[in-house]
Amino acid sequence: MTPFHLVFSAVLVVTLVSGAAATALALTRNGRSATQRRVIERLSHIAFLGASAIIALLSKFGES
């Protein structure tokens, strides 16, 4: 496995897990506290940054 594939796989897994966790927490209808909202926001930010990193990695891979 090349370093690119290793980095890409790690970013993909972290992005999918954080996005799924944010979605699952957001869909629970139990009373949301301020802490829960912050966790959801941070997980969403991680997922967004991961998606941006995936796009950047794929664009760099395409240039090679």
Secondary structure as a PSIPRED ss2 file (coil, helix, strand):
# PSIPRED VFORMAT (PSIPRED V4.0)

   1 M C   1.000  0.000  0.000
   2 T C   1.000  0.000  0.000
   3 P H   0.000  1.000  0.000
   4 F H   0.000  1.000  0.000
   5 H H   0.000  1.000  0.000
   6 L H   0.000  1.000  0.000
   7 V H   0.000  1.000  0.000
   8 F H   0.000  1.000  0.000
   9 S H   0.000  1.000  0.000
  10 A H   0.000  1.000  0.000
  11 V H   0.000  1.000  0.000
  12 L H   0.000  1.000  0.000
  13 V H   0.000  1.000  0.000
  14 V H   0.000  1.000  0.000
  15 T H   0.000  1.000  0.000
  16 L H   0.000  1.000  0.000
  17 V H   0.000  1.000  0.000
  18 S H   0.000  1.000  0.000
  19 G H   0.000  1.000  0.000
  20 A H   0.000  1.000  0.000
  21 A H   0.000  1.000  0.000
  22 A H   0.000  1.000  0.000
  23 T H   0.000  1.000  0.000
  24 A H   0.000  1.000  0.000
  25 L H   0.000  1.000  0.000
  26 A H   0.000  1.000  0.000
  27 L H   0.000  1.000  0.000
  28 T C   1.000  0.000  0.000
  29 R C   1.000  0.000  0.000
  30 N C   1.000  0.000  0.000
  31 G C   1.000  0.000  0.000
  32 R C   1.000  0.000  0.000
  33 S C   1.000  0.000  0.000
  34 A H   0.000  1.000  0.000
  35 T H   0.000  1.000  0.000
  36 Q H   0.000  1.000  0.000
  37 R H   0.000  1.000  0.000
  38 R H   0.000  1.000  0.000
  39 V H   0.000  1.000  0.000
  40 I H   0.000  1.000  0.000
  41 E H   0.000  1.000  0.000
  42 R H   0.000  1.000  0.000
  43 L H   0.000  1.000  0.000
  44 S H   0.000  1.000  0.000
  45 H H   0.000  1.000  0.000
  46 I H   0.000  1.000  0.000
  47 A H   0.000  1.000  0.000
  48 F H   0.000  1.000  0.000
  49 L H   0.000  1.000  0.000
  50 G H   0.000  1.000  0.000
  51 A H   0.000  1.000  0.000
  52 S H   0.000  1.000  0.000
  53 A H   0.000  1.000  0.000
  54 I H   0.000  1.000  0.000
  55 I H   0.000  1.000  0.000
  56 A H   0.000  1.000  0.000
  57 L H   0.000  1.000  0.000
  58 L H   0.000  1.000  0.000
  59 S H   0.000  1.000  0.000
  60 K H   0.000  1.000  0.000
  61 F H   0.000  1.000  0.000
  62 G H   0.000  1.000  0.000
  63 E H   0.000  1.000  0.000
  64 S C   1.000  0.000  0.000
